[in-house]
Amino acid sequence: MHFKKEILPNGLRLITVPMPSFESATALVMVGAGSRYETKKNSGISHFLEHMAFKGTEKRPTALDIASLIDGIGGEFNAFTGKEYTGYYVKSGKNNVETILDVLSDMLKHSKLDPVEIEKEKGVIAEEINLYEDMPMRKIGDIYESLLYGDTPMGWDIAGEKSIIQGIKREDFVSYMDSLYSPDNMTVVVAGGIKEPHIRELVDKYFSDMKKLSTISALPIVEDQKKPAIMVREKKTEQVHIALGVRTVDLNHPDKYPLSVLASIMGGGMSSRLFNEVREKRGLAYYVRSSSDEYIDCGTLATTAGIDPKRVTDAIKVMIEQYQLVSAAKLDITKEELRKAKEYMKGHLVLELEDSRSVSTFYAHQELDEEEVLNPDEVLKKIDAVTVDQIDEVGKKYFVNEGLNLALIGNYEHQDQLEEIVKL
């Protein structure tokens, strides 16, 4: 699998990824616009705008018009919002690429942003926020990042707060789009059973008239943590959910790959260190998993787990013991364990990229936020190149007291007990 990149005169970046054996194709537009670009007055607008894009355009006045068109070609469409990006995609048969590019460009350039629809959608957003509040297994990630980044856009929930959402008006959407939805802050990726020259012609046809805008920048992350930090969100739940992690590196740092392999060793599957120690040996949790996640200027390696409320302290002690081994470079990783961790990562990546939508997202993320765009085989080589010595080094470098954080949600009232054990 290989890509071709072109840049339109207005700065829009186009990436095409031919996949000759595929009968499907996905067109994805990803914008460098997410919740970290928001303010207190419009928190949640990135995600809200994603919803409004499907509510009608000048050419297709209602949500039903858009949905009927996509349904009529047997396609699927959706969008997603992160802290640093928003993506809009349509996937269909490969012969419908012009139609899906037409629809996507129409949504981005001519969204009606009807005030009546905006008011109706506020109720939908409120219920989505309520849904997340009722899903502590998902909510723990938001609480953990709130602990890491505090009262800053990076620490706020992507969905926003209901009180702020209620005050957002049409002019707020227009102003927000004018500050970020510039063609040179976007990338279009078309992947699947496509022919490259034809795609360039179509993207020119539907996107070349977009005008460059003056875009805003996100506030940089300032990390000055001096000691372990703990945040407890008390909530009536049958299971306590925790996130224990450390501060690490940004997307473009060379330590990213050793940290990812370390995360795989620690909690990358049912044979990983923490899964074995916490669940299999002691029965303290239902799920245990670790991941290494990076942003433009910061990152974290964290483990999440769902724990018996009566045994929270025991589970955290076991996890801290494993983290201390990482910190001291005493994991004693065997060749077989290293091989297995790498194969776990590589296998998941390969399986994920069997879908044209996932392929489009894979390339779009890199193009927007990273210094270079790699093909999957190049990423696999970087994973293969990681050594035990590199893993030991990143463990000593980042598993330190001043970067340790623990977030918890559930029936737990004993934060003072945690302060005694959360240390490296």
VORO-109599 format. One line per field, with one value per residue (C-alpha): residue number from 1; residue in one letter; x, y, z. Coordinates in pm, whole numbers, plus 50000, padded with zeros to 5 digits. Example, Ala and Ser with C-alpha at 12.3 -4.5 7.8 and 13.67 -1.06 7.14 Angstrom:
pos <- [1;2]
code <- [A;S]
xx <- [51230;51367]
yy <- [49550;49894]
zz <- [50780;50714]
***
This chain:
pos <- [1;2;3;4;5;6;7;8;9;10;11;12;13;14;15;16;17;18;19;20;21;22;23;24;25;26;27;28;29;30;31;32;33;34;35;36;37;38;39;40;41;42;43;44;45;46;47;48;49;50;51;52;53;54;55;56;57;58;59;60;61;62;63;64;65;66;67;68;69;70;71;72;73;74;75;76;77;78;79;80;81;82;83;84;85;86;87;88;89;90;91;92;93;94;95;96;97;98;99;100;101;102;103;104;105;106;107;108;109;110;111;112;113;114;115;116;117;118;119;120;121;122;123;124;125;126;127;128;129;130;131;132;133;134;135;136;137;138;139;140;141;142;143;144;145;146;147;148;149;150;151;152;153;154;155;156;157;158;159;160;161;162;163;164;165;166;167;168;169;170;171;172;173;174;175;176;177;178;179;180;181;182;183;184;185;186;187;188;189;190;191;192;193;194;195;196;197;198;199;200;201;202;203;204;205;206;207;208;209;210;211;212;213;214;215;216;217;218;219;220;221;222;223;224;225;226;227;228;229;230;231;232;233;234;235;236;237;238;239;240;241;242;243;244;245;246;247;248;249;250;251;252;253;254;255;256;257;258;259;260;261;262;263;264;265;266;267;268;269;270;271;272;273;274;275;276;277;278;279;280;281;282;283;284;285;286;287;288;289;290;291;292;293;294;295;296;297;298;299;300;301;302;303;304;305;306;307;308;309;310;311;312;313;314;315;316;317;318;319;320;321;322;323;324;325;326;327;328;329;330;331;332;333;334;335;336;337;338;339;340;341;342;343;344;345;346;347;348;349;350;351;352;353;354;355;356;357;358;359;360;361;362;363;364;365;366;367;368;369;370;371;372;373;374;375;376;377;378;379;380;381;382;383;384;385;386;387;388;389;390;391;392;393;394;395;396;397;398;399;400;401;402;403;404;405;406;407;408;409;410;411;412;413;414;415;416;417;418;419;420;421;422;423;424]
code <- [M;H;F;K;K;E;I;L;P;N;G;L;R;L;I;T;V;P;M;P;S;F;E;S;A;T;A;L;V;M;V;G;A;G;S;R;Y;E;T;K;K;N;S;G;I;S;H;F;L;E;H;M;A;F;K;G;T;E;K;R;P;T;A;L;D;I;A;S;L;I;D;G;I;G;G;E;F;N;A;F;T;G;K;E;Y;T;G;Y;Y;V;K;S;G;K;N;N;V;E;T;I;L;D;V;L;S;D;M;L;K;H;S;K;L;D;P;V;E;I;E;K;E;K;G;V;I;A;E;E;I;N;L;Y;E;D;M;P;M;R;K;I;G;D;I;Y;E;S;L;L;Y;G;D;T;P;M;G;W;D;I;A;G;E;K;S;I;I;Q;G;I;K;R;E;D;F;V;S;Y;M;D;S;L;Y;S;P;D;N;M;T;V;V;V;A;G;G;I;K;E;P;H;I;R;E;L;V;D;K;Y;F;S;D;M;K;K;L;S;T;I;S;A;L;P;I;V;E;D;Q;K;K;P;A;I;M;V;R;E;K;K;T;E;Q;V;H;I;A;L;G;V;R;T;V;D;L;N;H;P;D;K;Y;P;L;S;V;L;A;S;I;M;G;G;G;M;S;S;R;L;F;N;E;V;R;E;K;R;G;L;A;Y;Y;V;R;S;S;S;D;E;Y;I;D;C;G;T;L;A;T;T;A;G;I;D;P;K;R;V;T;D;A;I;K;V;M;I;E;Q;Y;Q;L;V;S;A;A;K;L;D;I;T;K;E;E;L;R;K;A;K;E;Y;M;K;G;H;L;V;L;E;L;E;D;S;R;S;V;S;T;F;Y;A;H;Q;E;L;D;E;E;E;V;L;N;P;D;E;V;L;K;K;I;D;A;V;T;V;D;Q;I;D;E;V;G;K;K;Y;F;V;N;E;G;L;N;L;A;L;I;G;N;Y;E;H;Q;D;Q;L;E;E;I;V;K;L]
xx <- [50000;50139;50006;50041;50026;49935;49868;49602;49674;49458;49672;49437;49635;49513;49626;49519;49569;49488;49377;49317;49143;48882;48533;48473;48619;48623;48660;48761;48806;49002;49033;49287;49004;48924;48838;49184;49113;48808;48752;48537;48264;48237;48360;48206;48151;48389;48179;47852;47957;48026;47660;47535;47725;47471;47164;47134;47303;47183;47177;47038;46822;46750;46925;46689;46807;47168;47086;46862;47136;47395;47147;47060;47414;47442;47693;47763;47864;47968;48205;48428;48587;48906;49107;49315;49100;48752;48688;48399;48376;48157;48222;48054;48117;48419;48202;48037;48346;48225;47897;48062;48314;48027;47840;48143;48243;47883;47864;48187;48121;47745;47611;47285;47345;46972;46895;46591;46805;47071;46817;46688;47037;47121;46893;47074;47412;47285;47170;47504;47680;47442;47524;47897;47835;47658;47955;48232;48449;48462;48443;48760;48967;48815;48877;49237;49306;49136;49388;49678;49589;49367;49135;49264;49112;49315;49164;48802;48560;48532;48152;48153;47927;47549;47522;47767;47611;47275;47419;47579;47423;47458;47705;47932;47953;48028;48301;48454;48461;48616;48897;48989;48809;49065;49173;49535;49425;49258;49352;49136;49216;49054;49133;49006;48945;49028;49225;49451;49429;49049;49047;49263;49023;48724;48888;48980;48620;48465;48726;48942;48707;48759;48937;49230;49153;49365;49362;49412;49664;49607;49748;50068;50075;50284;50378;50525;50402;50619;50469;50213;49858;49525;49170;48868;48521;48270;47983;47746;47878;47908;48272;48545;48732;49083;49350;49709;49971;50270;50348;50548;50616;50457;50364;50696;50932;51160;51065;50710;50773;50959;50679;50416;50590;50624;50248;50190;50406;50234;49872;49840;49646;49533;49890;50035;50210;49933;49647;49824;49918;49594;49328;49462;49674;49458;49112;49110;48969;48760;48955;49310;49468;49752;49806;50052;49881;50038;49924;50103;50298;50239;50160;50087;50119;49832;49667;49291;49111;48768;48807;48607;48519;48630;48976;49071;49375;49504;49476;49651;49933;49991;49992;50232;50466;50479;50532;50821;50985;50953;51100;51398;51446;51390;51115;51363;51186;51259;51312;50985;50793;50934;50847;50493;50435;50550;50339;50037;50080;50154;49868;49615;49741;49722;49370;49255;49385;49174;48903;48926;48783;49056;49318;49195;49211;49559;49700;49495;49617;49977;49936;49772;49989;50311;50638;50630;50369;50461;50314;50205;50513;50734;50546;50585;50962;50980;50799;51034;51338;51255;51501;51485;51748;51527;51229;51437;51556;51209;51089;51357;51301;50921;50810;50899;50718;50675;50486;50265;49886;49590;49226;48935;48557;48318;48221;48542;48591;48944;49172;49402;49488;49588;49830;50041;50083;50083;50455;50747]
yy <- [50000;50338;50692;50990;51345;51659;52015;52229;52599;52697;52484;52187;51863;51561;51208;50918;50557;50309;49968;49777;49477;49691;49751;50026;50372;50620;50996;51165;51534;51600;51951;52074;52186;52020;52101;52233;52530;52632;52887;52885;53063;52806;52484;52191;52377;52154;51850;52043;52161;51801;51729;52034;51946;51673;51890;52038;52256;52507;52233;51962;52154;51886;51606;51367;51492;51411;51078;50972;51046;50839;50559;50563;50463;50206;50422;50512;50846;50984;51222;51230;51496;51486;51744;51833;51737;51685;51431;51387;51080;50894;50536;50371;50165;50281;50407;50668;50872;51184;51177;51145;51422;51642;51578;51633;51958;52078;52014;52202;52497;52546;52414;52595;52606;52661;52824;52599;52288;52426;52456;52104;51958;52108;51846;51572;51695;51713;51351;51247;51411;51228;50903;50949;51030;50695;50512;50530;50290;50560;50861;50767;50880;51228;51250;51138;51405;51664;51569;51593;51923;52099;52385;52430;52333;52010;51925;51993;51729;51724;51722;52039;52139;52147;52504;52632;52429;52591;52935;52861;53048;53037;53325;53127;52844;53087;53258;52925;52795;53120;53073;52712;52572;52696;52467;52484;52348;52045;51724;51512;51142;50910;50541;50225;50104;50436;50582;50866;51115;51099;51179;51488;51616;51564;51725;52024;52043;52041;52198;52436;52731;52727;53043;53056;53200;53326;53042;53051;52846;52631;52720;52522;52267;52367;52068;52158;51877;51834;51529;51250;51376;51210;51291;51104;51143;50991;50821;50536;50248;49873;49887;50142;50254;50389;50534;50527;50683;50904;51201;51113;51261;51428;51270;51341;51233;50934;50775;50724;50375;50233;50371;50205;49868;49917;49981;49660;49466;49619;49595;49511;49189;48903;48776;49118;49190;49390;49174;48871;49032;49218;48991;48642;48603;48802;48846;49218;49352;49264;49454;49590;49763;50004;50247;50512;50821;51132;51480;51757;51873;51620;51257;50993;50623;50504;50188;50170;49906;49818;49709;49555;49857;49668;49595;49920;49982;49628;49662;49998;49863;49581;49825;50059;49766;49693;50063;50066;49781;49989;50292;50089;49915;49580;49432;49174;49154;48831;48799;48608;48871;49149;48957;48891;49255;49371;49112;49217;49577;49489;49245;49498;49759;49522;49410;49767;49868;49610;49878;50180;50410;50314;50360;50713;50799;50646;50880;51188;51193;51179;51446;51691;51648;51463;51566;51281;51049;50682;50388;50094;49887;50172;50188;49813;49848;50115;49882;49597;49818;49877;49711;49609;49873;50144;50025;50029;50382;50528;50354;50523;50855;50885;50661;50917;51063;51408;51264;51008;51055;50853;50922;50728;50721;50519;50436;50532;50781;50710;50935;50970;50600;50645;50927;50683;50429;50633;50693;50557]
zz <- [50000;49895;49873;49644;49777;49584;49695;49529;49460;49759;49992;50025;50055;49862;49939;49719;49822;49543;49671;49345;49498;49671;49533;49791;49831;50116;50087;50412;50479;50797;50937;51189;51413;51745;52103;52194;51964;52164;52441;52754;52558;52279;52445;52258;51931;51730;51809;51773;51425;51325;51398;51210;50892;50821;50881;50534;50274;50018;49755;49984;50233;50492;50676;50500;50159;50246;50408;50119;49867;50055;50122;49754;49660;49939;50122;50481;50627;50962;51133;51441;51657;51859;52047;51740;51441;51298;51024;50781;50560;50316;50210;49913;49601;49403;49116;49338;49429;49249;49438;49777;49704;49589;49916;50140;49970;49982;50357;50423;50194;50205;50534;50614;50990;51027;51367;51408;51355;51588;51868;51809;51801;52139;52292;52101;52223;52582;52564;52416;52711;52947;52767;52826;53193;53223;53069;53334;53133;52865;53098;53284;52985;53001;53375;53330;53067;53288;53557;53311;53147;53399;53314;52960;52624;52632;52969;52873;52746;52367;52387;52598;52884;52850;52981;52720;52439;52515;52443;52104;51809;51432;51430;51665;51411;51128;51330;51432;51075;50954;51207;51119;50812;50563;50275;50384;50722;50564;50396;50168;50155;49903;49950;49788;49434;49269;48977;49085;48792;48803;49176;49132;48868;49096;49400;49181;49066;49411;49641;49437;49491;49870;49982;50219;50561;50846;51099;51475;51673;51979;52317;52379;52659;52961;53176;53515;53739;54047;54222;54167;54117;54194;54088;54224;54072;54313;54132;54210;54000;54037;53928;53995;53683;53704;53476;53593;53370;53309;53086;52778;52432;52132;51799;51633;51911;51838;52172;52045;51911;52215;52435;52217;52242;52618;52640;52448;52691;52992;52884;52517;52542;52762;52803;52894;53224;53391;53266;53407;53739;53809;53662;53611;53925;54168;54015;54097;53770;53469;53206;53210;52910;52839;52553;52446;52305;52157;52059;51869;52175;52454;52526;52788;52851;53068;53194;53248;53448;53587;53950;54232;54457;54768;54624;54455;54675;54620;54242;54234;54450;54201;53909;54090;54156;53784;53705;53952;53762;53445;53621;53740;53404;53577;53359;53227;52892;52712;52337;52310;52506;52288;51972;52094;52187;51844;51664;51869;51755;51395;51370;51498;51254;50958;51049;51092;50751;50571;50556;50322;50590;50836;50565;50493;50864;50897;50631;50723;51083;50972;50707;50946;51254;51183;51020;50769;50624;50638;50456;50675;50590;50711;51041;51081;51030;51302;51541;51450;51512;51881;52120;52484;52565;52413;52616;52936;52856;52798;53112;53323;53148;53174;53462;53727;54027;53877;53582;53759;53753;53879;53791;53938;53895;54108;54466;54641;54925;55043;54839;55141;55114;54751;54829;55031;54750;54427;54388;54190]
***
